[in-house]
């Protein structure tokens, strides 16, 4: 029941036609990643590269490249997961249908890891420079592990029960790292490993970390799960994998999965850092060079038939999009049990996940009066107090009672619902100096920026235009208006030259150019961008440009704006300045020569013909 290791998974996928074996030589520098991205885009199979230039280990890409394949991999346990989630959402369900829930009893036993004395992972050893040196984007600072499972334990309460397993990227080469002796550890803000690191610092203790690569596929998913504090990822991996996770436990060492493909054992000097990066990341830009912890490599273990799984990240959608969709299927029903009044939360992948959340909540505080946002604001604050949801930059939250059929995953309809009801004088609520996603460079500094909650409730107050009004007059330097969605207008603006955290006089002049009676006032939301045709071409383009390239506190303007009792609002359209700023990170651009190589693989008679 479930795969006990990656080798079982690969054999099954290949025999069922869900995996393509590529035996011709492929370079881990740029080429493997480019192939994986193109096959993902085509919704193609998993890829086993058996001939990596200069490396003896095969590489596995696109394993979770489609939601259908991800469900297939975990087909043996999904029913048990659904039953356990249903019990959490509605405990009475088990009482009403006890026979239907009998299967959850043995499944729950898989929550407890099993300690063993040895396993395949300990059979062989190698060195860092012999591992696949995957480089995904031209300006990456070196080779990286892109599907690492980084294991740590609490210094206060050591042991499996208080462990953390997270997917924090690991730099293998480049920069100032001593080859084979050191690797870089990049973990973002608000991650579980940070708590363990803090405990080690407070006690002056060496901080041990193990990096697992491969092993049971459920371990990889567990490493990215946003689990509640106190539930070890290893327990979830056992539940999803359909068996107890076998962990090699030896005195003086951190545990390691017996069936892992690789395990790198390390010690962190809690106070030592080195520059890490740059690295092409999932917002579609490079995360730049910053100081992060250094791991002193002790041993590199591997099983004899080891396979190196990898992914590449970039502007969504990418393979991690399938991760996110699968995780939402598993955990989405639990959100209302954690935050009272919430009907659903959608972290929008096309906008980079953290930059944009859409939410539905109840508005029950004053049911006898005209509906306006009250409980919605309580719910929005609760969302911002929950784990990684706290990193959200824009939250759009609507009242379920206004349209019980509204679906937060139908993005155009959700925006239309919001914009038909929002009152920009009342419904904007800012946090002007706070933490945002580590990878988001739109803010006021590293890990720093702002948030805005946009809450809308009540009757429809306007019709949304879908065409550009005749006679629209734009100030000098602005042009090429395009409709992105009903009620949303994109306008090309001049190149931005304003300094970070400074009001841009050009944008203020833009707002002053209009009066409430001008035709632009029909559009409740206007986005000023570098390329309005590109922004309006697709929904994903609009979401990516608008919400990755703006910081609410410094990039939101308004026609007819005013400050009343420290509450900012506007009587006319809301204006978001989503132009590229001087402090933004550069976007990811593929290497043309590598892309031509991939194109050639899709020609008749070549390995990817009919796939890409």
N, C-alpha and C positions, 0 to 999 in steps of 0.2 A: 504494500500500500504506500504509494508515494515513492519518489526516487531517493535512495540512500546516498547517492553521489552523482556527480556530473556525468560520469561515464554511462551510467544507466540511462540518464536523460538523453544524451546524445544518440545512443543506439536506438532508443525508442523513436525519437524524432526522425532519424534517418530512415528507419524501416517504414515509417508512416508517411514519408514524402514531405516532411516538414523541415528538413535540413538539407542543405547543399554542401557537398564536400568540394573544396577548391584545392587541387593538388599542385597547380602551377605556382612558381615562386611569387611571393607578394612581400613588399617592404612594409615593416611596421611603422616606418616614418611616412606619414601622410596617406600612403596608398590604402592600407587596410581600413583606416577610418573613413576615407572617402567612399570606398566600396560599401562599407556598412551603412553609411548615411543614404546612399543612393538606393540600396536594396530596401532599407526601411521605408523610404519615400514611396517605393513601388509596392509596399505591403508584401515583400518577398519573404523567402524562408530564412531560417537561422543559417549561419555560415560557419563552417569549420575549415579554417585555413591550416593545411597540414605542412606547408613548405614556406616558413617565414625566413626571409633572408638573414643569415647570420645567427639564427636561433634554432635550437633543437625542440622547443616546445610548441605544440600547435596552439592556435588562438581560436576562440569561439566568439563570434559576433552576432548581434541581432537576435539573441535568444528570446528576449521578451518583446520582439519587434512588432507584434500585433496583439491586440487584446484577446483575439480568438486563440492564438497559440499559448498565451499566458494562462488562460482558463484551462486549456488542454493539459498543460504541465501539472496543474494542481487539481485535475478533475476528480481525483479520488477523495479529496478532503473538502471540497467546496460546500457540499451539503452539510457536513458537520459544522463548518464555519458559519453557515447561514443559520443553523439551529441554535448555536451558541449566541450569536448576535440577537436572534429573536428572543431568546430567554432573557438577555440583558435588557432589551427594549421593553419586553412585556413578560415578566416572570410568570404571570398567570397562564401563559400559553402552554407551559410544561404541565401545569396542573390539569388544564382542560384536555390536553392530548398527550398523556404520559407515554403511550406507546410510540408516538412519533418522535419523542425525544430520548428514547432509550439509547440510541446510537451515540449520543453526546457523552455518555459515561466513559467508554473506553477512549474516546477522542481526548477527553480532559486529562487522561493519564499521560498523554504525550507532552503535556506542559512541563514535566519535570525532566531536566537533562539527566543523562546516565553517565556516571563517571566510569572510565575504563583506563587500563594501564598502558595501552598502546594502540597503534592503528596505522593504516597505510601512509598517512601524512609524514610519519617519522622515518620512512624507509630510506630516503635519499636526501642529500644536501647539495646546494649550489650557492652561487653568489649573485648579488644584485645585477652585475653587468651581464649575466647569462640569461636573465629574464627578458621577455619580450619588451623592447624599448618603444612602446607605443607613443607616437606623437600625432595628435589629431589635426592641428591647425598650424599654418606656416609660422606664426610668431609665438607659438608655445615655447616656454622657457626650457623645456627638456622633455624627457619621457615621464609619463604619469601612469599610475594605476587608476583606472577609471571605474572599476567595480570592486573597490576594497571593502572588506568588512573589518572595521577597526574595533578591537576588543579592549576594554579596560575595566578595572574594578575599583570600588571605593576603598580608600585608605583607612577609613573609619570602620567600615563593615565589609571586609573582603569576602569574596566568594561569588559563586554563580548567581545567587539570589539578588545581589545588588550590583550586577555587572551592567555594562552598557555596550551595545554593538551598534555602531553607526557607520554610515558611508561618508567618510571624510577623505578627500583626495590626498594622494601620496605622490610626491615628486621623487623620481628615482635618479635623475641625472640633471646636469646643467647647474647654473648658478654657482654657488660657493660650497656645494656639498662635496665631501670627500667620497670618491667613488668606492662603493662596496662597504663603506664605514658609516655613512650617514644618508638619511632620506628626509624629505620635508613632509610635515604634517599640517595640512590646511583644514581647520574646522571653523565653520561659520558661527556667528553669534547665536546664542540660545540653543546650544547642543549639549547633550547629556555628558559628553566627555569633559566639557568645561568644568562641571561640578567635581569630577574626579581629579582633574588637574589642580583645581583650587585646593582640594584637601591635601594633595601632595605638597603643594607650596606651603601651606600653613604648618605642616609638620616637618618640612625640610627633608622629605623622603624622596628617593628615586622613584620615578613614576614609570611602571612597566606597561607596555602596550604590545599586543599581538595583532598582526595584520593577516587576515585570512583572505585567500583568493580562491574562488571556486567552491567545491563541495556541494552539498545538497542545494538545489535551487531555492528552497525555502529560506535558506540563510541569507541569500542576497536580498530577497524581498523584505525579510525581517530587519535588515540593516537600514532600510529607508522608511520603515513604518513609523508614523507619529503615534507611538504608544503612550498611554497614560503613565505618569511617573510611578515607579514601583513595580511595573510589569517588565521583567527582563525580556529582551528581544529573543534570547535563546528559547524561552518558553513558547513564544509565538511561532518561531521557526519549527518547533516540534509539532505544534498544532496544525500548521499549514502543511508541513511535510508528511504528516501521517505516521510519525514514529518519534520516539524520544531521541533527542540529539546526543550522540555519543561524544563525550568530551574527554580527551586525554588529560589527566590531572596528575602532576608530579610535583614533589616538594621543590620550592624555589622558583617554579615557573608558573606563568599564567596558563589556564586551560587552553586547549586548541581542539578544534573538531577532528575527530579521528579520520573522517572521510574527506577533509579539505584537500584541495589540490596543492596549495602552497600555504605555508605559514612563515611569516617573517617575525622573529622575536626581537623586541627592541626595548631600550630604556630611554626615557626622556629626562634630560636635565631640565627640571621644572622652570628654570629662569632663563635658559639659553634659547635664542632665536636666530634665524638666518633669513635673508630675503627669499621668498617663495614666489613662483610664477614667472611671467604671465601665463595665463591658461584660458583657452576659449571655453566659455561657460554657458549655462543654460538660459541666460537672458538674451543670448545672441551677441554678446560683446566679450572682449577679453577682460578677465579679472586681472588687475595689474599687480606689480611686485609690491609685496608687503612682508614685514617680518612675521614669521610664524614659528612654532616649536620645531625643534630638530630631534629626530629619532636616531639614536645610536644603535646600529644594527648589530645584533648578536649572532643569530643563526638564520639561515634561509632553508627551511625544510620543504620537501615536496614528495608526493607519491610517485611511483615509477611511471605511471601512465598519465601524468599530470597534463591538464588542459588549462590554458590561460583565458578565462572569459574577459571580454572587454565591451565597452560601448564608447560612443562619442557623443558629446553634448554640444549644443549650439542653439541657434534661434529655434524655438519650438514651432511645430511639433518635431520631436525626436523620440528615440526609444524610451526615454524617461517619461514621455507622455503616456505610453502604455502602462508603465509603472503606476503613474498617478491615477489613471482610469481604473485600474485593477484595485488599487488601494481604496479608492472611493467606493467601489462596489462592496468591499469588505466592511468598511468602517462608516460610510455615510449614514446608515440608519442609527448609529450610536450618537451622533452629534446632538440630537434633541434630548438625549438622556443626560448629557453633560452640561448643556446650557439651556436652562428653562426658557421656553418661549420661542426657541429657534425651530424653524420648519426645515431649513436646509442652508448649507453653505457651499459655494462653488469657488474654489481658487482657480482662476482662469489661466489655463496653461499657455494659451497663445500670447498672454501678456507677461509671461515669465513667472507665473504662480503667485509669488508674494506681492507684486505690485497691484493686483486687482482681485478683490473678493466681491462676489455677489451673494446676497443673503436674503432670506425670507424670514420674517418673524411675526409674532402675534402683536396686535395692538388692542389690549383689553383694559387698559387702566381706567378709561372713562367711557364706557360703552354707550352711555346715554347722551353723549355730546358729539359734536362734529369731530370726525376723526382727524387727528394730526399726530406727528411723531412724538410719542411719549415713552411707551414701553420699548419702542424700537431703539431708542438711545441707550436704555439700560442693557438691552441685548447686544448692541454694538460694542459697548464697553466690556461686556462679558466675553465677547469674541476676542477682543484685543487682550484679554487676560489669559488666553488659552494657548500654551505651547507655541508652536511655530505660527499659528494664526496671529500671534501678537506682532509679527513682522509685516502684516498687511499695510499697504501704503494708501490705497483707495478702497473704501468699503461703501458699496451701494446697497442699501437695505430697504426693502419694501414691505408693506403690510399684507399679510396673507389674506386678511378679510376683504381687501379691495378687489381681489381676483383670485379665488381659491384654485383656479386652474393654471395660474402662472407657474412657469417652469424656469428655475434659475439656470438650467442648462440650455435653454433656448435664448441665446444672448440678444439677438435683435429685438425679440418680443419683450425681454426684460428691460432693456434700455428704453424702449418705447413707453412701457408702463411707467418707468421712473420719470422720464422727461415730460410725460403728459401731466404729471402731478406735482413735480418738485417746485418749491418756492425758494428761489435763491436768496431771498431776504432772511429766511428762517432756517433752512434745512442743511446748511453747511456747518460742520463742527470740526475744528482743527486741533491737532496736537502739533505744536510748531517746533519743538526741539526734543527729539526722541530717537529711538533706535529703529533702523530699518535693516533690510537684508544686507549682509556683507557684500554680496555680489552686485548690489545696486549702486551705481555711481552717479545717480541723478541728484543725490542729496547734498547736505551741507558739509559732509566729510565722510571718512571711512566709518562704516557702521552707523552713520548719523544722518538724520533727515527729518521728515515730517509725515503726518498722516492727515487724512480728512475722511470723516464719516458723512455720507450724503444719505439722509433718511427722508423718504417720501411716503405720505399716507393721505388718504382722503379722496375726494372726488376728482375726476379729470378736470383740469383747468385750461387746457389748450389743445388745439389740433397741431400736428407735427407736419411741416412741409417736406415734400420729397423732391422738389425741383428748386433750382436757383432762381430767386425772384428777379424779375426784370428791373433794370434801373439800379441794381446793387452798385453802390459807389464805395470803392476801397481807397484807403490812403496810399500815397506814393510808396513804392517798395513792396506792396502787397498785391497779390493777384491770383489767378487761376483757381477760383473757388470750385470745390467739388463736394457733392453730397455723399457722405459716408453711409449714413443710415437716416431714416426719417428723423428730422429734428437736429441732425448733427452735420455741421459744415466744416470742411477742411479748407484752409486758405494758405497759400504759399507766402511765407514771410521772408524778409531779408536775413542774411546771415547774422547769427547772434554773436555779439561781441561783449555782452555784459559780463561782469565778474560774478563769481559764485556768491550766492546769498545776497545779491544786490537787485533791487528793483530795476527793470529795464525801461528806460525812458521811451524807447521805441514802442513797447507794448502799451505803456500808459497813453502815449499819443494815439495809438490805434484805438483804444477804448474811447478817448475823448472825441475822436472823429465822428462817432455815431451818436445819435439821439434815440430815445425810446421809440420814436415814431418811424424811424428808418426801417427799410424792409428786412435788414439783418435781424431785427428784433423778433422775427417769427421763428428763428432758430434758437432754442434754449441753450444749445452747446455749440461753441465754435472752437476748433483746434487750429492753432497756427503751427505750421510744419515747414520742413525744408522742401518737401516734394508732395504737393497735394494730390497729384494724380496717383502716385504710388500709394499714399495713405488710403485713398478712397477705393483703390482697385479691388481689395478684398477685405472681408471682416477681420481676418487675422492681421493684415497690415495695419488697419486702424487701431486694433487693440495693442499691438506691439509698439508702434510709434508713440501713441498717446501716453501709455502708462509706464513705459520704460524710460522715456525721455523727459519726464516732468517730476518735479518735487512740489507737492501741493502748496506749501507755505510760500515758496518763492515764485512759482510758475502759474499760479491761478490768479487771473485778473477778472474784472467784470465791467460791463457797461452800466453806468449809473451806480457805481459802488459807493459804500459808506460804512462807517464803523459806528455802531450804536451800542453803548454799554459794553464795549470790548467785543462785540459780536460783529464779524464782518459779513457783509452780504451785498447783493446787487439787484437792481430793479430790472435790468436788461439781461442779455445773454451772458452766460459764464464763459470765460475765455481761458483755455489751457494753452500755455506756451510749450509746445512739444518739439521745438527745434533742437538740433544738436547744440550743446553748450561746450565751452572751452574745456571744462573739467570732466566731460564725459569720457568713458572708455571707448576705444575704437571698436566698430562692429566687426564681426567675423566674415572674412572673405576667403573663399576656397582658392587653392593654388591651381592656376589654369592648366599647367602641364600635367598635374596629377589628374585633373578632371578629364583631360583628353585620353589618358590611359584607361580610365574607367569607361569612357564612351566606347573605346575600342573593344572592351570586354563584352559589350552588349551587341556587337556586330554578329551577323549570321555565322554560325559555326563556332562562336566563342562561348565561354562558360556562362556568361550572364545574358545570353541572347534569349529574348522572350520574358526576361525578368525586369530589366531596367529599360 
